[in-house]
Amino acid sequence: MVSARLPDILSPDALTGTEQLIAGRRRRHLAASITLLVIGVALIYPLVDVIIASFRFQGTGTFTLRYWRAVFHQMPVWHQLGVSALVTGASVAGVLAVSVPAGYAYAKLSFRGARVIFGVTIACMMIPVESMIIPEYANLAKVGLVGSVLGTVLVFVGLGIPLSVFLMASYFKSLPDALVESGLVDGAGHLRIFLSIMLPLALPAIVTIGVLEFLAVWNDLLIALLFLPIQSQTIAVGLAALQGNHILNTYVLVAGSVLSALPPMLVYMLFQRYLVAGLTMGVNR
């Protein structure tokens, strides 16, 4: 019977159909690759063009570092980068310290008022930031935290918590309840389950929230301008001041923008693998 079937399997029609199937898959793969390549070039070209423009003299082909030297001459670059790193790092740490355990509690624990509290937290996402600036400023002024790094960090943490809690709760809900139940059966408490089981599994979501919060805080202008002291401003505020306090030179501003964009690009490249997994969290679950 095996020999009788071999001609059917190896018949010209069967081979032709298989070859057509493989050829069709190759054409679709090639089309998808070309499409992604075109999209990638379209997205990367402006960034590359801006970087090149920061090293060209008045838009010509002559290489120069004068615009980069002008940035360091007109701005306290290292101080502003340090302030940006301090505020951003503290804000990201504060948001994660609150949102990760809160997301686990909303997703896996049953306690009175959980739905109401979670609903209020989610509702805070719909409040415009601009409408909260004056109340936040008044509250911080009462405790003497206006014009301080601590007060600015508290504002960023408060603004970042609602979305972060929602994302963490969604991720923890996508994890099987059997993980928690098996831990309870083995005698572990919820703290031990959270630290030993859930926290490692939630690493993609944690990195995603951290990167998103990093980008939001690093590029923020309004809150840093209002709540930080004048002598300690972020690089984003420094670039905005560069346009107002000096004769505007587009190429100097371009060089400063490239300098400000380097840390976010570095963070994205370092955590790209986790970021992609976190952005698709729950899709295949």
C-alpha positions as CSV (number, residue, x, y, z in Angstrom):
1,M,0.0,0.0,0.0
2,V,2.9,2.3,0.7
3,S,4.3,1.8,-2.8
4,A,0.8,2.4,-4.2
5,R,0.5,5.8,-2.6
6,L,3.9,7.0,-3.5
7,P,3.0,8.0,-7.1
8,D,0.0,9.9,-5.8
9,I,2.2,11.8,-3.3
10,L,5.0,12.4,-5.8
11,S,2.7,13.1,-8.7
12,P,3.5,16.2,-10.9
13,D,0.2,17.8,-9.8
14,A,1.0,17.4,-6.1
15,L,4.5,18.7,-6.5
16,T,3.2,21.7,-8.6
17,G,0.6,22.5,-5.9
18,T,3.3,22.4,-3.1
19,E,5.7,24.6,-5.1
20,Q,2.9,27.1,-5.8
21,L,2.1,27.2,-2.0
22,I,5.8,27.8,-1.1
23,A,6.1,30.4,-3.9
24,G,3.0,32.2,-2.6
25,R,4.3,32.3,0.9
26,R,7.6,33.6,-0.3
27,R,5.9,36.4,-2.3
28,R,3.8,37.4,0.8
29,H,6.9,37.3,3.0
30,L,8.8,39.5,0.4
31,A,5.9,41.9,0.2
32,A,5.7,42.2,4.0
33,S,9.4,42.7,4.2
34,I,9.4,45.5,1.6
35,T,6.5,47.2,3.3
36,L,8.2,47.1,6.6
37,L,11.4,48.4,5.1
38,V,9.6,51.3,3.5
39,I,7.9,52.2,6.7
40,G,11.2,51.9,8.6
41,V,13.0,54.2,6.2
42,A,10.1,56.7,6.4
43,L,10.3,56.7,10.2
44,I,14.1,56.7,10.6
45,Y,14.9,59.2,7.8
46,P,13.7,62.4,9.7
47,L,15.8,61.4,12.7
48,V,18.9,60.7,10.6
49,D,18.4,64.0,8.7
50,V,18.2,66.0,12.0
51,I,21.3,64.4,13.3
52,I,23.2,65.1,10.1
53,A,21.9,68.7,10.1
54,S,23.3,69.3,13.5
55,F,26.8,68.8,12.0
56,R,26.4,70.7,8.8
57,F,27.4,74.4,8.5
58,Q,24.4,76.4,7.6
59,G,22.9,73.4,5.8
60,T,25.9,73.0,3.5
61,G,28.0,69.9,3.2
62,T,30.7,71.3,5.4
63,F,31.2,69.4,8.6
64,T,31.3,71.5,11.8
65,L,30.9,71.2,15.6
66,R,30.2,74.9,16.1
67,Y,26.5,74.3,16.9
68,W,27.2,71.7,19.5
69,R,29.8,74.0,21.1
70,A,27.2,76.7,21.1
71,V,24.7,74.5,22.9
72,F,27.2,73.8,25.7
73,H,28.1,77.5,25.8
74,Q,24.6,78.8,26.0
75,M,23.1,76.2,28.3
76,P,24.3,74.4,31.5
77,V,23.9,71.1,29.6
78,W,25.4,68.7,32.2
79,H,23.5,70.2,35.1
80,Q,20.2,70.1,33.1
81,L,20.8,66.5,32.0
82,G,21.5,65.6,35.7
83,V,18.3,67.3,36.8
84,S,16.4,65.5,34.1
85,A,17.9,62.1,35.0
86,L,17.2,62.7,38.7
87,V,13.5,63.8,38.2
88,T,12.8,61.1,35.6
89,G,14.5,58.3,37.6
90,A,12.7,59.2,40.8
91,S,9.4,59.5,39.1
92,V,9.6,56.2,37.3
93,A,10.7,54.5,40.6
94,G,7.8,56.1,42.4
95,V,5.2,55.1,39.8
96,L,6.4,51.5,39.7
97,A,6.5,51.3,43.5
98,V,2.8,52.1,43.7
99,S,1.4,50.7,40.5
100,V,2.9,47.2,40.5
101,P,1.6,46.1,43.9
102,A,-1.7,48.0,43.4
103,G,-2.2,46.3,40.1
104,Y,-1.7,42.9,41.7
105,A,-4.1,43.7,44.5
106,Y,-6.8,44.8,42.1
107,A,-6.3,41.8,39.9
108,K,-5.8,38.9,42.3
109,L,-7.1,40.0,45.8
110,S,-10.7,40.3,46.9
111,F,-11.4,43.2,49.3
112,R,-14.3,45.5,50.1
113,G,-14.5,48.5,47.8
114,A,-12.0,47.2,45.3
115,R,-14.1,47.9,42.3
116,V,-15.0,51.4,43.5
117,I,-11.4,52.3,44.2
118,F,-10.3,50.9,40.9
119,G,-13.0,52.7,39.1
120,V,-12.0,56.0,40.7
121,T,-8.4,55.3,39.7
122,I,-9.3,54.7,36.1
123,A,-11.6,57.8,36.1
124,C,-8.5,59.9,37.0
125,M,-7.1,59.0,33.5
126,M,-9.8,61.2,31.9
127,I,-9.0,64.4,33.8
128,P,-6.9,66.8,31.7
129,V,-3.5,67.6,33.2
130,E,-4.0,71.3,32.7
131,S,-7.0,71.3,35.0
132,M,-5.0,69.8,37.8
133,I,-2.0,72.2,37.7
134,I,-3.5,74.9,39.9
135,P,-4.8,72.6,42.6
136,E,-1.5,70.7,42.6
137,Y,0.4,74.0,42.8
138,A,-1.7,75.2,45.7
139,N,-1.4,71.9,47.6
140,L,2.4,71.8,47.2
141,A,2.7,75.5,48.2
142,K,0.9,74.7,51.5
143,V,3.7,72.2,52.5
144,G,6.5,74.3,51.0
145,L,7.4,71.9,48.1
146,V,6.9,74.3,45.2
147,G,10.3,74.9,43.6
148,S,11.8,71.6,44.7
149,V,12.7,68.4,43.0
150,L,10.6,66.4,45.6
151,G,7.5,68.3,44.8
152,T,8.0,67.9,41.1
153,V,8.5,64.2,41.4
154,L,5.3,63.8,43.5
155,V,3.4,65.6,40.8
156,F,4.8,63.3,38.1
157,V,4.1,60.2,40.2
158,G,0.5,61.3,40.9
159,L,-0.1,61.8,37.2
160,G,1.5,58.6,36.1
161,I,-0.2,56.2,38.6
162,P,-3.7,55.8,37.1
163,L,-2.6,54.6,33.7
164,S,0.2,52.4,35.2
165,V,-2.2,50.8,37.7
166,F,-4.6,50.0,34.9
167,L,-1.9,48.4,32.7
168,M,-0.5,46.4,35.6
169,A,-4.0,45.2,36.7
170,S,-4.7,44.2,33.1
171,Y,-1.5,42.2,32.9
172,F,-1.9,40.5,36.3
173,K,-5.5,39.5,35.3
174,S,-4.1,37.8,32.2
175,L,-2.0,35.5,34.4
176,P,-3.7,32.3,35.6
177,D,-5.3,32.3,39.0
178,A,-3.9,28.9,39.5
179,L,-0.5,30.4,40.1
180,V,-1.9,32.2,43.2
181,E,-3.9,29.2,44.3
182,S,-1.0,26.8,44.1
183,G,1.1,29.2,46.1
184,L,-1.6,29.5,48.8
185,V,-1.9,25.7,49.0
186,D,1.9,25.4,49.5
187,G,1.6,27.8,52.4
188,A,2.9,31.0,50.9
189,G,1.3,34.3,51.7
190,H,0.3,36.9,49.1
191,L,3.5,38.9,49.7
192,R,5.6,35.8,49.0
193,I,3.5,34.9,45.9
194,F,3.8,38.5,44.6
195,L,7.6,38.7,45.1
196,S,8.5,35.2,44.0
197,I,6.0,34.3,41.3
198,M,4.1,37.3,40.0
199,L,6.8,39.9,39.9
200,P,9.2,38.0,37.7
201,L,6.3,37.1,35.3
202,A,5.3,40.8,35.1
203,L,8.8,42.0,34.0
204,P,7.6,42.9,30.4
205,A,4.7,45.0,31.8
206,I,7.0,46.7,34.3
207,V,9.6,47.6,31.7
208,T,6.9,48.9,29.4
209,I,5.4,51.2,32.1
210,G,8.9,52.3,33.0
211,V,9.8,53.2,29.5
212,L,6.5,55.0,28.8
213,E,6.9,57.0,32.1
214,F,10.5,57.8,31.3
215,L,9.5,59.2,27.9
216,A,6.6,61.2,29.4
217,V,8.7,62.8,32.2
218,W,11.9,63.4,30.2
219,N,10.0,65.3,27.5
220,D,7.7,67.2,29.8
221,L,7.8,70.9,29.7
222,L,4.8,72.3,31.6
223,I,5.2,70.6,35.0
224,A,9.0,71.0,35.1
225,L,8.7,74.7,34.1
226,L,6.2,75.4,36.9
227,F,7.4,73.3,39.8
228,L,11.2,73.2,39.5
229,P,13.4,76.1,40.6
230,I,14.8,78.4,37.9
231,Q,18.4,77.4,38.7
232,S,17.6,73.6,38.4
233,Q,15.7,73.0,35.2
234,T,15.4,70.0,32.9
235,I,16.9,69.8,29.5
236,A,13.5,70.2,27.9
237,V,13.0,73.5,29.7
238,G,16.5,74.6,28.8
239,L,15.8,74.1,25.1
240,A,12.6,76.1,25.4
241,A,14.5,78.9,27.2
242,L,17.2,78.7,24.5
243,Q,14.6,80.0,21.9
244,G,13.5,82.9,24.1
245,N,16.7,84.2,25.7
246,H,19.0,84.1,22.8
247,I,19.0,84.9,19.1
248,L,17.3,81.9,17.6
249,N,19.7,79.8,15.6
250,T,17.8,76.8,14.1
251,Y,20.9,74.7,13.8
252,V,21.9,75.3,17.5
253,L,18.4,74.3,18.5
254,V,18.6,71.2,16.3
255,A,21.9,70.1,18.0
256,G,20.3,70.7,21.4
257,S,17.2,68.6,20.4
258,V,19.5,65.7,19.3
259,L,21.3,65.9,22.6
260,S,18.0,65.8,24.5
261,A,16.7,62.9,22.4
262,L,19.8,60.6,23.0
263,P,18.8,59.3,26.4
264,P,15.3,58.3,25.4
265,M,16.6,56.6,22.3
266,L,19.2,54.7,24.4
267,V,16.6,53.6,26.9
268,Y,14.4,52.4,24.1
269,M,17.2,50.4,22.4
270,L,18.2,48.8,25.7
271,F,14.7,47.7,26.7
272,Q,13.2,47.1,23.2
273,R,12.8,43.4,23.6
274,Y,10.8,43.8,26.9
275,L,8.9,46.8,25.5
276,V,7.6,44.8,22.5
277,A,6.5,42.0,24.8
278,G,4.8,44.4,27.2
279,L,3.0,46.3,24.5
280,T,1.5,43.0,23.3
281,M,0.7,41.8,26.8
282,G,-2.5,39.9,26.9
283,V,-2.9,39.6,23.1
284,N,-1.9,35.9,23.0
285,R,-3.3,34.9,26.4
